[in-house]
Amino acid sequence: MFHPLPDLTNALIIGTGGRAKVFEHPDDNALCIKLLNEPITIDDSERLLRLLNATDWAMPSDLDTWTTRFSWPIEGYKENGLIAGFAMPKAPFSAWFELTAARKTTPKLLQLKYFNDTSFWAGKAIQSPQPEMGDYGRRELAIDIIRSVKTLHNNDLVYGDISDNNFCANLGDLPEIFIIDTDSIGSAEEIEKENIKTPDWDAPNHFDPFERDRALTAVLIWRLFTGELKSYPIERPTKPVLIGGNANTSSL
């Protein structure tokens, strides 16, 4: 499960975040390596080990979903006795696009935020057109998002930080979702203890982690269809409706 960390150079970096850097795998172009800024001990790795051991407890269909829809940890690396990082599937080619900004073109993951943030594309430094996806593609993507999150929940796992930064569009023959930062996936207890929240991605405070995942999935899909970066579903007013001669309240 754990192997020595391969040689990683800055030339292989394809992404950086708050807690890690992501590198092209030097020996396998279908994989990438997430190198933790702060290595962890085996005693602190229960969460990561659960994901790495998914082949021991997951149904084959679930494992297929996780390795095609998620950047799922599949191989760990140790250095100096500590867990330094892990390998995961690289986002497919159809989940990337080329962004030209300030006359420089770089490959970018097609995060869902790029479909919603119109102010970004209006920026003077941006020379690329906004990626396009029609209603049919958005419907297919919404279905795939729901299925992927539901697969986690069916196994008592919670994503916890659902946002359009972590969910990407894979625009192949049929639009699919590709979800990054999956080492944050955990049990409800782990997610609740961390209480990680992304600005402008809110759910009622009394929701448990599973309810919060479902609520933010709804917000993600709402914004995908409205094309508005910070919008939320609007509660419709209720009106009395006569059903069988009785007045009932129904949302119209």
C-alpha positions as CSV (number, residue, x, y, z in Angstrom):
1,M,0.0,0.0,0.0
2,F,2.8,2.4,0.8
3,H,5.8,2.9,-1.4
4,P,8.9,5.2,-1.4
5,L,8.1,8.6,-2.7
6,P,9.3,9.0,-6.4
7,D,11.5,11.9,-7.4
8,L,9.2,15.0,-7.9
9,T,10.5,18.2,-9.5
10,N,8.8,21.6,-9.9
11,A,8.5,20.9,-13.6
12,L,5.9,18.2,-12.8
13,I,3.6,20.5,-10.7
14,I,0.1,20.8,-12.1
15,G,-1.7,22.4,-9.1
16,T,-1.2,23.8,-5.7
17,G,-3.5,24.2,-2.7
18,G,-3.6,25.2,0.9
19,R,-2.3,21.8,2.2
20,A,-0.6,20.1,-0.7
21,K,0.9,20.3,-4.2
22,V,-0.2,18.1,-7.1
23,F,2.4,16.6,-9.4
24,E,2.3,14.6,-12.6
25,H,3.2,11.1,-11.8
26,P,6.8,10.6,-13.2
27,D,6.1,7.0,-14.2
28,D,2.4,6.9,-15.1
29,N,0.7,9.6,-17.1
30,A,-2.7,8.4,-16.0
31,L,-2.0,9.3,-12.4
32,C,-0.9,12.3,-10.4
33,I,0.6,12.5,-6.9
34,K,-0.7,14.7,-4.1
35,L,2.2,15.7,-1.9
36,L,1.2,16.9,1.5
37,N,2.8,20.0,2.8
38,E,2.9,18.5,6.3
39,P,3.4,14.7,6.3
40,I,1.3,12.7,8.7
41,T,2.0,9.7,11.0
42,I,0.3,6.3,10.6
43,D,-1.5,7.0,13.9
44,D,-3.1,10.1,12.3
45,S,-4.0,8.4,9.0
46,E,-7.1,6.4,9.7
47,R,-9.1,8.5,7.3
48,L,-6.7,8.2,4.4
49,L,-6.2,4.5,5.1
50,R,-9.9,3.9,4.8
51,L,-9.9,5.4,1.3
52,L,-6.7,3.6,0.2
53,N,-8.3,0.3,1.4
54,A,-11.5,0.8,-0.5
55,T,-10.9,-2.3,-2.6
56,D,-11.3,-4.4,0.6
57,W,-14.8,-3.1,1.5
58,A,-16.4,-1.4,-1.4
59,M,-18.8,-3.1,-3.9
60,P,-17.2,-3.3,-7.4
61,S,-19.7,-0.8,-8.8
62,D,-18.9,1.7,-6.0
63,L,-15.2,1.3,-6.6
64,D,-15.7,1.9,-10.3
65,T,-17.6,5.1,-9.5
66,W,-14.9,6.3,-7.1
67,T,-12.0,5.7,-9.5
68,T,-13.8,7.3,-12.5
69,R,-15.7,10.2,-10.9
70,F,-13.3,11.0,-8.1
71,S,-9.6,11.7,-7.7
72,W,-9.6,8.7,-5.3
73,P,-6.4,7.9,-3.4
74,I,-5.2,4.5,-4.7
75,E,-1.5,4.3,-3.5
76,G,0.3,5.9,-0.6
77,Y,3.9,7.1,-0.3
78,K,6.1,7.3,2.7
79,E,9.2,9.3,3.4
80,N,11.3,9.3,6.6
81,G,8.6,7.0,8.2
82,L,5.8,9.5,7.6
83,I,3.0,9.4,5.0
84,A,4.1,12.0,2.5
85,G,1.3,11.8,-0.1
86,F,-0.7,9.5,-2.4
87,A,-1.3,8.7,-6.0
88,M,-4.7,9.3,-7.6
89,P,-6.3,9.2,-11.0
90,K,-5.5,12.2,-13.1
91,A,-8.5,14.1,-14.5
92,P,-9.2,12.9,-18.0
93,F,-8.2,15.1,-21.0
94,S,-11.8,16.1,-21.6
95,A,-12.0,17.7,-18.1
96,W,-9.4,20.3,-19.0
97,F,-9.5,23.5,-21.1
98,E,-6.9,26.1,-22.1
99,L,-7.2,29.5,-20.4
100,T,-5.5,32.5,-22.0
101,A,-5.0,35.3,-19.5
102,A,-2.6,38.2,-19.8
103,R,-1.4,36.6,-23.1
104,K,-0.4,33.4,-21.4
105,T,-2.2,30.1,-22.1
106,T,-2.3,27.4,-19.4
107,P,-4.3,24.2,-19.0
108,K,-7.0,24.4,-16.3
109,L,-9.4,21.9,-14.8
110,L,-12.9,22.7,-15.9
111,Q,-14.2,23.5,-12.5
112,L,-18.0,24.2,-12.5
113,K,-17.3,27.8,-11.3
114,Y,-16.2,28.6,-14.8
115,F,-19.7,28.1,-16.0
116,N,-21.1,30.5,-13.4
117,D,-18.6,33.3,-12.8
118,T,-19.5,35.7,-15.6
119,S,-17.5,38.5,-13.9
120,F,-14.3,36.4,-14.3
121,W,-14.8,36.2,-18.1
122,A,-15.5,39.9,-18.3
123,G,-12.0,40.6,-16.9
124,K,-9.7,42.7,-19.1
125,A,-6.9,40.2,-18.8
126,I,-9.0,37.2,-20.0
127,Q,-8.7,36.5,-23.7
128,S,-10.5,33.0,-23.7
129,P,-14.2,32.6,-24.3
130,Q,-16.3,31.2,-21.5
131,P,-16.7,27.4,-21.8
132,E,-20.1,26.4,-23.2
133,M,-22.5,23.6,-22.1
134,G,-26.1,23.4,-23.2
135,D,-29.1,22.4,-21.1
136,Y,-28.8,18.7,-22.2
137,G,-25.2,18.6,-20.9
138,R,-26.2,20.3,-17.7
139,R,-29.0,17.8,-17.0
140,E,-26.7,14.8,-17.6
141,L,-24.0,16.4,-15.3
142,A,-26.6,17.1,-12.6
143,I,-27.7,13.4,-12.7
144,D,-24.1,12.3,-12.4
145,I,-23.4,14.6,-9.5
146,I,-26.3,13.2,-7.6
147,R,-25.3,9.6,-8.3
148,S,-21.7,10.2,-7.2
149,V,-22.6,11.9,-3.9
150,K,-25.3,9.2,-3.3
151,T,-22.7,6.5,-3.7
152,L,-20.6,8.0,-0.9
153,H,-23.6,8.2,1.4
154,N,-24.6,4.6,0.7
155,N,-21.2,3.7,2.2
156,D,-21.6,6.1,5.2
157,L,-19.1,8.5,3.7
158,V,-19.5,12.3,3.5
159,Y,-17.7,14.7,1.1
160,G,-18.2,17.7,3.4
161,D,-17.0,20.5,1.2
162,I,-19.1,20.5,-1.8
163,S,-18.6,23.6,-4.0
164,D,-18.0,24.5,-7.7
165,N,-14.2,24.6,-6.9
166,N,-14.1,20.9,-6.2
167,F,-16.5,19.6,-8.8
168,C,-15.3,19.6,-12.5
169,A,-17.0,18.9,-15.8
170,N,-15.7,16.0,-17.9
171,L,-17.1,16.8,-21.3
172,G,-16.5,13.6,-23.2
173,D,-19.2,11.8,-25.3
174,L,-21.5,12.1,-22.3
175,P,-20.9,14.8,-19.7
176,E,-19.7,13.3,-16.4
177,I,-18.5,14.8,-13.1
178,F,-14.9,14.6,-11.9
179,I,-14.4,15.4,-8.2
180,I,-11.1,16.6,-6.7
181,D,-9.8,16.9,-3.1
182,T,-11.3,13.6,-2.2
183,D,-8.9,12.9,0.7
184,S,-11.2,15.1,2.7
185,I,-13.9,12.5,2.4
186,G,-14.7,11.0,5.8
187,S,-17.2,9.6,8.2
188,A,-20.0,11.9,9.4
189,E,-18.2,12.2,12.8
190,E,-14.9,13.3,11.1
191,I,-16.7,15.8,8.9
192,E,-18.7,17.3,11.7
193,K,-15.7,17.6,13.9
194,E,-13.8,19.6,11.2
195,N,-16.8,21.8,10.4
196,I,-15.1,23.1,7.2
197,K,-17.2,25.7,5.3
198,T,-16.5,27.5,2.1
199,P,-17.7,31.1,1.8
200,D,-21.0,31.5,-0.1
201,W,-21.7,27.7,0.3
202,D,-24.1,27.7,3.2
203,A,-26.5,25.2,4.6
204,P,-28.7,25.4,7.8
205,N,-26.6,25.0,10.9
206,H,-28.8,22.3,12.3
207,F,-28.2,20.0,9.4
208,D,-26.1,16.8,10.0
209,P,-23.2,16.1,7.6
210,F,-25.3,14.0,5.2
211,E,-28.1,16.6,5.1
212,R,-25.5,19.3,4.5
213,D,-24.0,17.3,1.6
214,R,-27.5,17.0,0.0
215,A,-28.3,20.6,0.5
216,L,-25.0,21.8,-1.1
217,T,-25.5,19.3,-3.9
218,A,-28.8,21.0,-4.6
219,V,-27.1,24.4,-4.5
220,L,-24.4,23.2,-6.9
221,I,-27.0,22.0,-9.4
222,W,-29.1,25.1,-9.0
223,R,-26.1,27.3,-9.8
224,L,-25.1,25.1,-12.7
225,F,-28.6,25.7,-14.3
226,T,-28.9,29.4,-13.4
227,G,-25.4,30.3,-14.3
228,E,-25.2,32.5,-11.2
229,L,-22.2,32.2,-8.9
230,K,-23.8,33.0,-5.6
231,S,-27.5,32.2,-6.1
232,Y,-29.6,30.0,-3.9
233,P,-33.0,28.3,-4.7
234,I,-35.9,30.5,-3.9
235,E,-38.7,29.1,-1.8
236,R,-42.0,29.4,-3.8
237,P,-45.0,30.9,-2.0
238,T,-47.7,28.4,-1.1
239,K,-51.4,28.8,-2.2
240,P,-54.5,26.9,-1.1
241,V,-55.5,24.3,-3.7
242,L,-58.8,22.5,-3.7
243,I,-58.4,18.8,-3.9
244,G,-61.6,16.7,-3.6
245,G,-63.5,19.6,-2.2
246,N,-61.0,20.2,0.6
247,A,-58.6,23.1,0.8
248,N,-55.0,21.8,0.9
249,T,-51.7,23.7,0.8
250,S,-49.5,22.9,-2.1
251,S,-46.4,24.5,-3.5
252,L,-47.1,25.7,-7.0
